[in-house]
């Protein structure tokens, strides 16, 4: 797997927040949702384009991983949580996952 640094700003398709990319940005720091656009990190070669729901959090502070599942094709990925991520949203995903409240592959809106 080859990483390609791609600097892109974007509007989150889930919550509408404006996100300033840094070349490593792969999810919205507000709602933690992502978009299924890569085959290899940064290549933007995946035609799926589905929204990727944060379904659980792994790891421990400060090294959290956000586990995303594509709402269109079901692909699961792990992404490193960033210092700029909304901590309340991270905790809510962890809590909902632990309590079995997160349903996978649901309609993203």
VOKERO-920847 format. One line per field, with one value per atom (N, C-alpha, C): residue in one letter; chain; x, y, z; atom name; residue number from 1. Coordinates in nm, 4 decimals. Example, Ala and Ser with C-alpha at 12.3 -4.5 7.8 and 13.67 -1.06 7.14 Angstrom:
# residues 2
resn <- A A A S S S
chain <- A A A A A A
c1 <- 1.3190 1.2300 1.3200 1.2850 1.3670 1.2900
c2 <- -0.5690 -0.4500 -0.3300 -0.2250 -0.1060 0.0030
c3 <- 0.7800 0.7800 0.7800 0.7080 0.7140 0.7870
name <- N CA C N CA C
resi <- 1 1 1 2 2 2
***
This chain:
# residues 109
resn <- X X X X X X X X X X X X X X X X X X X X X X X X X X X X X X X X X X X X X X X X X X X X X X X X X X X X X X X X X X X X X X X X X X X X X X X X X X X X X X X X X X X X X X X X X X X X X X X X X X X X X X X X X X X X X X X X X X X X X X X X X X X X X X X X X X X X X X X X X X X X X X X X X X X X X X X X X X X X X X X X X X X X X X X X X X X X X X X X X X X X X X X X X X X X X X X X X X X X X X X X X X X X X X X X X X X X X X X X X X X X X X X X X X X X X X X X X X X X X X X X X X X X X X X X X X X X X X X X X X X X X X X X X X X X X X X X X X X X X X X X X X X X X X X X X X X X X X X X X X X X X X X X X X X X X X X X X X X X X X X X X X X X X X X
chain <- A A A A A A A A A A A A A A A A A A A A A A A A A A A A A A A A A A A A A A A A A A A A A A A A A A A A A A A A A A A A A A A A A A A A A A A A A A A A A A A A A A A A A A A A A A A A A A A A A A A A A A A A A A A A A A A A A A A A A A A A A A A A A A A A A A A A A A A A A A A A A A A A A A A A A A A A A A A A A A A A A A A A A A A A A A A A A A A A A A A A A A A A A A A A A A A A A A A A A A A A A A A A A A A A A A A A A A A A A A A A A A A A A A A A A A A A A A A A A A A A A A A A A A A A A A A A A A A A A A A A A A A A A A A A A A A A A A A A A A A A A A A A A A A A A A A A A A A A A A A A A A A A A A A A A A A A A A A A A A A A A A A A A A A
c1 <- 0.0845 0.0000 0.0894 0.0623 0.1386 0.0492 0.0979 0.0232 0.0510 -0.0549 -0.0414 -0.1015 -0.0188 -0.0667 -0.1469 -0.2747 -0.3635 -0.4265 -0.3902 -0.4435 -0.5725 -0.6833 -0.8132 -0.8974 -0.9619 -1.0636 -1.1960 -1.2924 -1.4216 -1.5314 -1.6542 -1.7714 -1.8190 -1.8365 -1.8809 -2.0196 -2.0340 -2.1623 -2.2618 -2.2179 -2.3068 -2.3617 -2.2717 -2.3167 -2.3006 -2.2306 -2.2145 -2.0984 -2.0247 -1.9111 -1.8035 -1.7405 -1.6276 -1.5035 -1.4288 -1.3094 -1.1892 -1.0895 -0.9647 -0.8702 -0.8407 -0.7555 -0.6088 -0.5323 -0.3881 -0.3072 -0.3743 -0.3066 -0.3213 -0.3619 -0.3849 -0.5304 -0.6075 -0.7466 -0.8286 -0.8964 -0.9777 -1.1176 -1.1529 -1.2880 -1.3191 -1.4461 -1.4913 -1.4625 -1.3924 -1.3628 -1.4857 -1.5926 -1.7141 -1.7999 -1.8377 -1.9274 -1.8554 -1.7293 -1.6414 -1.6749 -1.7723 -1.8042 -1.6956 -1.6825 -1.5833 -1.6534 -1.5774 -1.6321 -1.5415 -1.6020 -1.5284 -1.4788 -1.3596 -1.3042 -1.1696 -1.1057 -0.9713 -0.9699 -0.8816 -0.8452 -0.7230 -0.6218 -0.5057 -0.5111 -0.4692 -0.4824 -0.4343 -0.5266 -0.4945 -0.5070 -0.5355 -0.5348 -0.6633 -0.7723 -0.9027 -0.9461 -0.9129 -0.9391 -1.0603 -1.1323 -1.2471 -1.3740 -1.4479 -1.5701 -1.6908 -1.6790 -1.7923 -1.8567 -1.7810 -1.8308 -1.9316 -1.9534 -2.0487 -1.9976 -2.0915 -2.0510 -2.0116 -1.9082 -1.8553 -1.8873 -1.9670 -2.0160 -1.9144 -1.8895 -1.8050 -1.8858 -1.8412 -1.9197 -1.8627 -1.7341 -1.6778 -1.5426 -1.4960 -1.3659 -1.2810 -1.1564 -1.0624 -0.9435 -0.8692 -0.7492 -0.7783 -0.6804 -0.6948 -0.6294 -0.6663 -0.6170 -0.4649 -0.4002 -0.4538 -0.4566 -0.4340 -0.4204 -0.5480 -0.6521 -0.7787 -0.7797 -0.8485 -0.8761 -1.0265 -1.0685 -1.2101 -1.2321 -1.3251 -1.3582 -1.4791 -1.4592 -1.5643 -1.6171 -1.7468 -1.8059 -1.8829 -1.8572 -1.9238 -2.0723 -2.1586 -2.3025 -2.3516 -2.2662 -2.3041 -2.2547 -2.1253 -2.0701 -2.0286 -2.0240 -1.9903 -1.8425 -1.7547 -1.6101 -1.5831 -1.4947 -1.4566 -1.3118 -1.2861 -1.1501 -1.1222 -0.9945 -0.9498 -0.8792 -0.9135 -0.8520 -0.8092 -0.6962 -0.6439 -0.7253 -0.7727 -0.8410 -0.7392 -0.7856 -0.6989 -0.7264 -0.6306 -0.6468 -0.7606 -0.7917 -0.8982 -1.0374 -1.0451 -1.1749 -1.2580 -1.3870 -1.4814 -1.4825 -1.4297 -1.4183 -1.5555 -1.6549 -1.7890 -1.8441 -1.8182 -1.8645 -1.7888 -1.6567 -1.5784 -1.6352 -1.6617 -1.7156 -1.8553 -1.9369 -2.0718 -2.0675 -1.9768 -1.9626 -1.9183 -1.8203 -1.7724 -1.8848 -1.9605 -2.0700 -2.1800 -2.2222 -2.3282 -2.2870 -2.1608 -2.1106 -2.1124 -2.0656 -2.0620 -2.2023 -2.2988 -2.4368 -2.5169 -2.4507 -2.5182 -2.6176 -2.6009 -2.6962 -2.6631 -2.5455 -2.5077 -2.5455 -2.6316 -2.6646 -2.5787 -2.5283 -2.4388 -2.5177 -2.4547 -2.5074 -2.6476 -2.6743 -2.8037 -2.7992 -2.9136 -2.9210 -2.8462 -2.7465 -2.6623 -2.7284 -2.8471 -2.9094 -3.0457
c2 <- -0.1171 0.0000 0.1239 0.2129 0.3354 0.4526 0.5362 0.6535 0.7695 0.8362 0.9550 1.0721 1.1679 1.2858 1.3739 1.3936 1.4747 1.5814 1.7073 1.8169 1.8654 1.8507 1.8936 1.9506 2.0618 2.1148 2.0592 2.0406 1.9884 2.0259 2.0192 2.0349 1.8935 1.8630 1.7303 1.7036 1.5901 1.5541 1.5043 1.4809 1.4373 1.5562 1.6416 1.7500 1.8895 1.9004 2.0292 2.1138 2.0669 2.1439 2.1608 2.2777 2.2993 2.2409 2.1601 2.0945 2.1394 2.1946 2.2343 2.1150 2.0603 1.9420 1.9753 1.8749 1.8935 1.7862 1.7074 1.5992 1.4656 1.4696 1.3474 1.3376 1.4439 1.4499 1.3448 1.2579 1.1554 1.1451 1.2370 1.2380 1.3770 1.4006 1.5281 1.5303 1.6313 1.6360 1.6690 1.7155 1.7485 1.6239 1.5518 1.4369 1.3026 1.3053 1.1885 1.1023 1.1407 1.0648 1.0886 0.9927 0.9977 0.9683 0.9600 0.9239 0.8196 0.7174 0.6058 0.6451 0.7056 0.7543 0.6921 0.6238 0.5698 0.4173 0.3672 0.2254 0.2131 0.2941 0.3104 0.4537 0.4767 0.6094 0.7239 0.8168 0.9369 0.9260 0.8067 0.7939 0.8401 0.8527 0.8958 0.8107 0.6807 0.5910 0.5003 0.5135 0.4262 0.4934 0.4237 0.4780 0.4665 0.3970 0.3747 0.5062 0.5927 0.7234 0.7244 0.6085 0.6030 0.6761 0.7213 0.7816 0.6714 0.7001 0.6013 0.6440 0.5614 0.5897 0.5464 0.6310 0.5867 0.4873 0.3615 0.2582 0.2171 0.2433 0.2177 0.2869 0.2939 0.3533 0.2442 0.2335 0.1373 0.2139 0.1487 0.2081 0.2789 0.3531 0.4280 0.5645 0.6549 0.7911 0.7957 0.8712 0.9574 0.8895 0.7593 0.6877 0.6140 0.6907 0.6320 0.6042 0.4986 0.4687 0.4763 0.5393 0.5437 0.4349 0.3448 0.2400 0.2881 0.2985 0.3441 0.2260 0.2281 0.1303 0.2046 0.1688 0.2325 0.1951 0.2959 0.2723 0.2195 0.2231 0.1735 0.0303 0.0052 -0.1267 -0.2115 -0.1523 -0.2283 -0.2369 -0.1795 -0.1811 -0.1157 -0.1783 -0.1259 -0.0785 0.0396 0.0931 0.1457 0.1590 0.2183 0.3491 0.4525 0.5830 0.6399 0.7050 0.7627 0.8857 0.8892 1.0086 1.1216 1.2418 1.3591 1.4450 1.5248 1.6144 1.7136 1.7429 1.8381 1.7738 1.6412 1.5726 1.6106 1.6183 1.6517 1.5382 1.5652 1.4623 1.4119 1.4994 1.4558 1.3548 1.3782 1.2855 1.1530 1.1588 1.0359 0.9527 1.0185 0.9481 0.8928 0.9681 0.9215 0.7978 0.7955 0.6772 0.5581 0.5787 0.4693 0.4164 0.5062 0.4671 0.3935 0.4501 0.3873 0.2500 0.2370 0.1084 0.0058 0.0457 -0.0446 -0.0882 -0.0002 -0.0308 -0.0936 -0.1184 -0.1807 -0.0909 0.0402 0.1343 0.1740 0.1365 0.1784 0.0685 0.1040 0.0095 0.0406 -0.0608 -0.0442 -0.0371 0.0251 0.0356 0.0937 0.1875 0.2553 0.3688 0.4216 0.5383 0.6511 0.7130 0.8107 0.9435 0.9709 1.0992 1.0807
c3 <- 0.0000 0.0000 0.0000 -0.0905 -0.1030 -0.0631 0.0273 0.0706 -0.0223 -0.0649 -0.1478 -0.0715 -0.0354 0.0373 -0.0588 -0.0254 -0.1076 -0.0186 -0.0406 0.0400 -0.0250 0.0479 -0.0037 0.1094 0.0846 0.1743 0.1244 0.2161 0.1727 0.2709 0.2223 0.3078 0.3389 0.4660 0.5075 0.4492 0.3845 0.3255 0.4294 0.5502 0.6577 0.7374 0.7873 0.8767 0.8168 0.7030 0.6368 0.6854 0.7851 0.8371 0.7295 0.7265 0.6362 0.7018 0.6266 0.6793 0.5974 0.6642 0.5981 0.6030 0.4867 0.4786 0.4956 0.5416 0.5576 0.4845 0.4035 0.3325 0.4021 0.5274 0.6040 0.6493 0.6236 0.6675 0.5942 0.6710 0.6056 0.6638 0.7518 0.8069 0.8620 0.8841 0.9394 1.0890 1.1399 1.2825 1.3680 1.3064 1.3794 1.4050 1.2987 1.3129 1.2997 1.2568 1.2397 1.1188 1.0368 0.9166 0.8122 0.7208 0.6155 0.4832 0.3760 0.2453 0.1823 0.1239 0.0653 -0.0739 -0.0776 -0.2038 -0.2397 -0.1456 -0.1702 -0.1783 -0.2644 -0.2610 -0.1706 -0.1992 -0.1121 -0.0586 0.0653 0.1262 0.0370 0.0076 -0.0686 -0.2184 -0.2729 -0.4186 -0.4878 -0.4152 -0.4681 -0.5877 -0.5860 -0.6981 -0.6779 -0.5682 -0.5437 -0.5954 -0.6786 -0.7380 -0.6450 -0.5323 -0.4433 -0.4015 -0.3366 -0.2968 -0.1835 -0.1194 -0.0090 0.1137 0.1970 0.3230 0.4199 0.4994 0.5926 0.7351 0.7996 0.9338 1.0390 1.1402 1.2509 1.3355 1.3389 1.4070 1.5423 1.5657 1.6979 1.7094 1.8334 1.8642 1.9277 1.8839 1.9418 1.9988 2.0857 2.1427 2.2731 2.3181 2.4422 2.4245 2.5135 2.5031 2.5056 2.4252 2.3210 2.1839 2.1786 2.0517 2.0118 1.9790 1.9383 1.7883 1.7502 1.6102 1.5912 1.4832 1.4475 1.3431 1.3709 1.2762 1.1969 1.0647 0.9742 0.8933 0.8655 0.7740 0.6664 0.5414 0.4291 0.4289 0.4206 0.4209 0.2870 0.1855 0.0529 0.0302 0.0513 0.0150 0.1350 0.2545 0.3746 0.4087 0.3266 0.3547 0.4898 0.5680 0.6986 0.6938 0.7530 0.7589 0.8990 0.9304 1.0564 1.0241 1.0987 1.0786 1.2131 1.2150 1.3381 1.3758 1.4991 1.5497 1.5594 1.5316 1.5327 1.6559 1.6934 1.8087 1.7878 1.6624 1.6312 1.6298 1.6462 1.6447 1.7663 1.7464 1.8525 1.9556 2.0752 2.1794 2.2241 2.2284 2.2668 2.1658 2.0376 1.9343 1.9441 1.9668 1.9867 2.1016 2.2128 2.3292 2.3018 2.2283 2.1959 2.1066 2.0087 1.9220 2.0055 2.0932 2.1786 2.2672 2.3274 2.4161 2.3392 2.2266 2.1479 2.0961 2.0565 2.0101 2.1229 2.2396 2.3559 2.3972 2.3771 2.4153 2.3017 2.1866 2.0738 2.0030 2.0154 1.9565 1.8132 1.7631 1.6276 1.5306 1.4351 1.3292 1.2088 1.1463 1.0333 0.9032 0.8027 0.6671 0.6621 0.7509 0.7470 0.6475 0.6140 0.5294 0.6001 0.5347 0.6036 0.6374 0.5913 0.6245 0.6850
name <- N CA C N CA C N CA C N CA C N CA C N CA C N CA C N CA C N CA C N CA C N CA C N CA C N CA C N CA C N CA C N CA C N CA C N CA C N CA C N CA C N CA C N CA C N CA C N CA C N CA C N CA C N CA C N CA C N CA C N CA C N CA C N CA C N CA C N CA C N CA C N CA C N CA C N CA C N CA C N CA C N CA C N CA C N CA C N CA C N CA C N CA C N CA C N CA C N CA C N CA C N CA C N CA C N CA C N CA C N CA C N CA C N CA C N CA C N CA C N CA C N CA C N CA C N CA C N CA C N CA C N CA C N CA C N CA C N CA C N CA C N CA C N CA C N CA C N CA C N CA C N CA C N CA C N CA C N CA C N CA C N CA C N CA C N CA C N CA C N CA C N CA C N CA C N CA C N CA C N CA C N CA C N CA C N CA C N CA C N CA C N CA C N CA C N CA C N CA C N CA C N CA C N CA C N CA C N CA C N CA C N CA C N CA C N CA C N CA C
resi <- 1 1 1 2 2 2 3 3 3 4 4 4 5 5 5 6 6 6 7 7 7 8 8 8 9 9 9 10 10 10 11 11 11 12 12 12 13 13 13 14 14 14 15 15 15 16 16 16 17 17 17 18 18 18 19 19 19 20 20 20 21 21 21 22 22 22 23 23 23 24 24 24 25 25 25 26 26 26 27 27 27 28 28 28 29 29 29 30 30 30 31 31 31 32 32 32 33 33 33 34 34 34 35 35 35 36 36 36 37 37 37 38 38 38 39 39 39 40 40 40 41 41 41 42 42 42 43 43 43 44 44 44 45 45 45 46 46 46 47 47 47 48 48 48 49 49 49 50 50 50 51 51 51 52 52 52 53 53 53 54 54 54 55 55 55 56 56 56 57 57 57 58 58 58 59 59 59 60 60 60 61 61 61 62 62 62 63 63 63 64 64 64 65 65 65 66 66 66 67 67 67 68 68 68 69 69 69 70 70 70 71 71 71 72 72 72 73 73 73 74 74 74 75 75 75 76 76 76 77 77 77 78 78 78 79 79 79 80 80 80 81 81 81 82 82 82 83 83 83 84 84 84 85 85 85 86 86 86 87 87 87 88 88 88 89 89 89 90 90 90 91 91 91 92 92 92 93 93 93 94 94 94 95 95 95 96 96 96 97 97 97 98 98 98 99 99 99 100 100 100 101 101 101 102 102 102 103 103 103 104 104 104 105 105 105 106 106 106 107 107 107 108 108 108 109 109 109
***
